[in-house]
Amino acid sequence: NPTQGTEIRKIRPCLIVSPDEMNRYLQTLIVAPMTTTERPYPARVSVRFQGKAGQIALDQIRAIDRERLVRRLGAVSSAIAESVSATLLEIFRRS
């Protein structure tokens, strides 16, 4: 389905946030898109990836089919991964 409203558009890099245990068994992955448009949102984690400053948009997480993945671009640092995990915990703790 095409995006609507304020959903992030375009093909873009994303961070897989679903755990490896899930990813081994399911055809879908939970991802957070990355963007170079920086916003002062609490659900965004700042990152420098492939020489570009941007954010991981945890307010835009979604499930996608594996077939949507084009290629592997790399990995984020363990510090960024920890920041993403902490931010996700905070988001869902509030719910």
N, C-alpha and C positions, 0 to 999 in steps of 0.2 A: 504494500500500500504506500502511496506517496505520503510525504510528510504534510502536516497541516499546522496552521497557526504559528506558534513560536518554536516548534520543533526544529532542531538543527538539520539543515539540508546538506546536500552534496556528499560525494564520496570523500571520506576523510579518515585519518588515522584514528584508531581506537585502542583502548586498553581493555583487555579481557579481565573482568573482575570476578567471574565465576570461578570456583575452586577447581583445581585439576581433577579431583575425584569425580565431580559432576561432568566435567568436560570429556572424560574418558568414555562415558556412557550415553551422553545425549547428543543429538544432532544440532541442538541450539546452544549458543554461548551467551552469557550476559556480558555486555560491553558498555563502556562509557566513551563517548566520542571525545576527541581532542580538538581544540580550537585555538587559533591565534588571536581571536577577539577576546580580550580580557574583560571580565565583568567582576564587580565587587560582591559576588554572591558567596555565602558561606559554604555552599555545596560545590565549590570549585577549588581544585588543587593546582597551584602554579607549578609549571614544569618547563624545563628546557629540553627539547627533543629534536634530534637531527639539526642542531644549530639554530632552532627557532624557539623563541619564548612563547608560551601559551598556557592553556589550562586544560585540565581533565574535567569535563563537565559531568559531575556526578548527579546533577539534577536532571540529566537527560539519559540515564541508564535505560537500556532496553535489551530484549532478547532478540538475537538474530540467528538465522540459519548459517551453518558453517560455509555453505556455498557462497555467501556474500563476502567472505574474506578473500582479498585479492592476493596479498603477499605479506610475509612477516617482515616488519620493519626494524625490530629490535626489542629491547626491554628497558623498562625504567629502573632507576636505582632502587636499592632496598629502602633508602630513606623516603623516596616518593611512594613506594608500595606501602610502607607503614603509614604514611600520611593519608593515603587513599583509604586504607582499612579503618583508620581512626575516624575519618570523616564519614564513612559509610555507617559505622557504629553510631555516631552522633545523630545522623539523619534518621536512622530507624529506631533509635532509642526515644526520640521525640514523638514518634507515631503512636 
